Amino acid sequence: MNIIISARQPELSSDVERRFGRCPSFVKIDTDTMQWEGFANPAAAQSGGAGVAAGQFVVNQGVQAVISGDFGPNAAGVLRAANIEMLLFTADTETVQQAVDQYMQGKLPVFS
């Protein structure tokens, strides 16, 4: 399964970023192989519509789930329309690697 996580840097060791639409980076992970790839968020500097643009970027990455600290209503609409599961960091999620581990253990709450 492919997941994507909002991050401060495009690295597995990065701190997570709790904002979705304006996060500086995303890290995409294949949970079957643990191969990962980092991306700059092309929507981060947009003057408006960052949530929708970030959501569309995530959809284009072909992931099944996205993990962040929060999702605005417009971003959530884009992700729901693409049937992408949205999960939230817990209070103790600090790094992308921790988020992956928590995801694999089923410890992340679902965004509703």
C-alpha positions as CSV (number, residue, x, y, z in Angstrom):
1,M,0.0,0.0,0.0
2,N,1.2,3.5,-0.8
3,I,0.8,6.2,1.8
4,I,1.8,9.9,1.9
5,I,2.7,11.9,5.0
6,S,2.9,15.7,5.4
7,A,6.4,16.6,6.5
8,R,8.8,19.5,7.1
9,Q,11.5,18.0,4.9
10,P,11.2,15.4,2.1
11,E,12.9,12.7,4.2
12,L,11.9,9.7,6.2
13,S,13.7,11.1,9.3
14,S,11.9,14.5,9.0
15,D,9.6,16.0,11.6
16,V,6.0,15.7,10.6
17,E,4.1,18.9,9.6
18,R,0.6,19.1,11.0
19,R,-0.7,21.4,8.2
20,F,-1.7,19.5,5.1
21,G,-2.3,22.1,2.3
22,R,0.7,24.3,3.2
23,C,3.1,21.6,4.5
24,P,6.6,22.2,2.9
25,S,7.0,18.5,1.9
26,F,5.4,15.1,1.4
27,V,7.0,11.7,2.0
28,K,5.5,8.8,0.0
29,I,6.1,5.3,1.4
30,D,5.3,1.9,-0.1
31,T,4.4,0.0,3.1
32,D,5.0,-3.4,1.5
33,T,8.6,-2.6,0.5
34,M,9.4,0.4,2.8
35,Q,10.7,2.2,-0.2
36,W,10.1,6.0,0.1
37,E,10.3,9.1,-2.0
38,G,10.2,12.8,-0.9
39,F,8.6,15.7,-2.7
40,A,8.3,19.4,-2.2
41,N,4.6,20.4,-1.9
42,P,3.9,22.4,-5.0
43,A,0.9,24.0,-3.3
44,A,2.7,25.3,-0.2
45,A,3.3,28.8,-1.5
46,Q,0.0,29.4,-3.3
47,S,-1.9,32.5,-2.3
48,G,-5.2,30.6,-2.2
49,G,-6.5,27.1,-2.8
50,A,-3.5,25.3,-1.3
51,G,-5.6,22.5,0.2
52,V,-7.3,21.6,-3.1
53,A,-3.9,21.8,-5.0
54,A,-2.2,19.7,-2.3
55,G,-5.0,17.2,-2.4
56,Q,-4.8,16.9,-6.2
57,F,-1.1,16.4,-5.9
58,V,-1.6,13.6,-3.5
59,V,-4.3,12.0,-5.7
60,N,-1.9,12.1,-8.6
61,Q,0.7,10.2,-6.6
62,G,-1.6,7.1,-6.6
63,V,-1.7,6.6,-2.8
64,Q,-4.4,4.9,-0.8
65,A,-4.0,6.9,2.4
66,V,-2.6,10.2,3.6
67,I,-1.5,11.1,7.1
68,S,-1.4,14.7,8.4
69,G,-2.4,16.8,11.4
70,D,-5.5,18.2,9.9
71,F,-7.4,18.5,6.6
72,G,-9.4,21.5,5.6
73,P,-12.8,21.0,4.1
74,N,-11.7,21.6,0.5
75,A,-8.7,19.3,0.8
76,A,-10.8,16.6,2.5
77,G,-13.4,16.9,-0.3
78,V,-10.7,16.2,-3.0
79,L,-9.3,13.2,-1.1
80,R,-12.8,11.8,-0.3
81,A,-13.7,12.0,-4.0
82,A,-10.6,9.9,-4.8
83,N,-11.4,7.4,-2.0
84,I,-8.2,8.2,-0.2
85,E,-8.2,7.4,3.5
86,M,-7.3,10.3,5.7
87,L,-5.6,9.6,9.0
88,L,-4.3,11.9,11.8
89,F,-1.1,12.1,13.7
90,T,-1.4,11.4,17.4
91,A,-0.1,13.9,20.0
92,D,3.1,12.0,20.2
93,T,3.8,11.7,16.5
94,E,7.0,13.6,15.9
95,T,8.7,12.1,12.8
96,V,7.7,10.6,9.5
97,Q,9.1,7.3,10.6
98,Q,7.0,7.3,13.7
99,A,3.9,8.1,11.6
100,V,4.7,5.1,9.4
101,D,5.2,2.8,12.4
102,Q,2.0,4.0,14.0
103,Y,0.1,3.5,10.7
104,M,1.5,-0.1,10.4
105,Q,0.3,-0.8,14.0
106,G,-3.1,0.7,13.3
107,K,-2.7,3.4,16.0
108,L,-3.7,6.5,13.9
109,P,-7.2,7.9,14.2
110,V,-9.3,8.3,11.0
111,F,-10.2,11.8,10.0
112,S,-13.9,12.2,9.8
